[in-house]
Structure formats: structure tokens, C-alpha cells
Amino acid sequence: MKIGEAARASGVSAKTIRYYESIGLIPRASRSESGYRSFVQMDIDTLRFVQRARSLGFSVKDVARLLDLWRDRSRVSSAVKTLATEQLGEIDRKIDELRSMRDTLEHLAEQCHGDQRPDCPILDGIAGDRR
């Protein structure tokens, strides 16, 4: 199948497929005599794997490590679990950061009267004013 069909079948855009090829995350697709990329089911399975791993927040570097483990039938599951546990820690860090951002913004919004006055504690807070 051509790249457009592979994109539809995998849920990964054609542009992203070309990018993943260019950085070596996935192998370059074989080419037809006319020069079109040609994808087989294993390529689609790989793209779906990459898509799912990326949707779980794994970096491209970690996706490459996961792909290596996925392809290695003699792998040890502890290596996979280590990557997953590290990713959980990263997600928890991001959640904490988002909660902090939310708390700060909520505090600033509570300080704002939201009326016709020009005073705006939200803008002052973003500017770092200590009024």
C-alpha cells in the first residue's frame, strides 16, 4: 500500500511517517518501480505501535527503545517495565506542574474583580508585579 493508505490504516499522518523514516525511528519503506513508498502489514503494525507509545507520552528516543524491545523476542520484561515506570514519573511531574499552574491561575482569577476598572491582578501576577 502507498503512504496515504498506510497513513489511514495506522492513524499516523503521511508527513509524520516521512519524519519517522528520516530520523530512523522506523525503517525506510521499500519503493515500487515508480518510486512510491510501499508499506506492508508489519509496517502498519509498527506505525500503530509508535502512535500508541507517543500517545502515552513516550519521547521519540524512548519509542525507539520500546520498538527494539518489542522486536526482541528474547527481551526481559523488566526492561520494558523500567521504561514504563520512568514514563509514569514523567507524567506525575507534568501533572504536578499543571496543578501548580492551575492553582496560580485560579488564585489570580479570584483576585480579579472582573469589572470596568483597569486594575487587573491577573495581568499584574503574570507580569510579576508585587503590588
C-alpha positions as CSV (number, residue, x, y, z in Angstrom):
1,M,0.0,0.0,0.0
2,K,1.1,3.6,-0.6
3,I,1.8,6.1,2.1
4,G,-1.7,7.7,2.1
5,E,-3.2,4.3,2.6
6,A,-0.7,3.5,5.3
7,A,-1.5,6.7,7.0
8,R,-5.2,6.0,7.1
9,A,-4.6,2.4,8.2
10,S,-2.2,3.4,11.0
11,G,-3.6,6.7,12.2
12,V,-0.2,8.3,11.6
13,S,-0.1,11.2,9.0
14,A,1.9,10.8,5.9
15,K,4.1,13.7,6.9
16,T,4.8,12.1,10.3
17,I,5.6,8.8,8.6
18,R,8.2,10.5,6.4
19,Y,9.6,12.2,9.5
20,Y,9.9,8.9,11.4
21,E,11.7,7.5,8.4
22,S,14.1,10.5,8.2
23,I,15.1,10.2,11.8
24,G,15.5,6.4,11.6
25,L,12.7,5.6,14.1
26,I,11.1,3.3,11.5
27,P,12.9,1.7,8.6
28,R,12.6,3.3,5.2
29,A,9.7,1.8,3.3
30,S,10.5,-0.2,0.2
31,R,9.9,1.6,-3.1
32,S,7.9,0.5,-6.1
33,E,9.4,0.7,-9.6
34,S,7.6,4.0,-10.0
35,G,9.3,5.3,-6.8
36,Y,6.3,5.2,-4.5
37,R,6.8,4.0,-0.9
38,S,5.3,0.6,-0.4
39,F,4.0,-0.5,3.0
40,V,3.1,-4.0,4.2
41,Q,1.1,-5.0,7.3
42,M,4.2,-5.2,9.6
43,D,4.9,-1.5,8.7
44,I,1.3,-0.6,9.7
45,D,1.7,-2.6,12.9
46,T,4.9,-0.7,13.7
47,L,3.3,2.6,12.9
48,R,0.4,1.8,15.2
49,F,2.8,0.8,18.0
50,V,4.7,4.1,17.6
51,Q,1.4,6.0,17.6
52,R,0.2,4.3,20.8
53,A,3.5,4.8,22.5
54,R,3.6,8.5,21.5
55,S,0.0,8.9,22.8
56,L,1.2,7.6,26.2
57,G,3.8,10.5,26.2
58,F,6.9,8.5,25.4
59,S,9.6,10.5,23.7
60,V,10.8,9.5,20.3
61,K,14.0,8.2,21.9
62,D,12.0,6.0,24.3
63,V,9.8,4.9,21.5
64,A,12.9,3.7,19.7
65,R,13.9,1.7,22.8
66,L,10.4,0.3,23.1
67,L,10.5,-0.7,19.4
68,D,13.8,-2.5,19.9
69,L,12.3,-4.4,22.9
70,W,9.0,-5.1,21.0
71,R,11.0,-6.7,18.2
72,D,13.4,-8.6,20.5
73,R,11.6,-11.9,21.4
74,S,14.4,-12.6,24.0
75,R,13.8,-9.4,25.8
76,V,13.3,-9.3,29.6
77,S,10.1,-7.6,30.7
78,S,11.9,-5.7,33.4
79,A,13.5,-3.5,30.8
80,V,10.0,-2.6,29.4
81,K,8.7,-2.1,32.9
82,T,11.6,0.3,33.7
83,L,10.7,2.4,30.7
84,A,7.0,2.4,31.7
85,T,7.8,3.3,35.3
86,E,10.1,6.2,34.2
87,Q,7.3,7.5,32.0
88,L,4.9,7.3,34.9
89,G,7.3,9.5,36.9
90,E,7.4,12.0,34.0
91,I,3.6,12.1,33.8
92,D,3.4,12.6,37.5
93,R,5.8,15.5,37.2
94,K,3.7,17.1,34.5
95,I,0.5,16.6,36.5
96,D,2.2,18.4,39.4
97,E,3.3,21.2,37.2
98,L,-0.2,21.5,35.7
99,R,-1.8,21.6,39.2
100,S,0.6,24.3,40.2
101,M,-0.3,26.3,37.1
102,R,-4.0,25.8,37.7
103,D,-3.7,26.9,41.4
104,T,-1.8,30.0,40.4
105,L,-4.2,31.0,37.7
106,E,-7.2,30.2,40.0
107,H,-5.7,32.5,42.7
108,L,-5.1,35.3,40.2
109,A,-8.7,34.9,38.8
110,E,-10.1,35.1,42.3
111,Q,-8.3,38.4,43.0
112,C,-9.7,40.0,39.8
113,H,-13.0,41.9,40.2
114,G,-13.8,41.4,36.5
115,D,-15.5,44.8,36.3
116,Q,-14.9,48.0,34.4
117,R,-11.9,49.0,36.4
118,P,-8.5,48.9,34.7
119,D,-6.8,47.3,37.7
120,C,-6.1,43.6,36.8
121,P,-4.4,41.3,39.4
122,I,-4.2,38.7,36.7
123,L,-2.0,40.8,34.4
124,D,-0.1,42.1,37.4
125,G,0.5,38.5,38.5
126,I,1.7,37.4,35.1
127,A,4.0,40.5,34.9
128,G,5.4,39.6,38.3
129,D,4.2,42.8,40.0
130,R,4.3,42.6,43.8
131,R,1.6,45.1,44.5
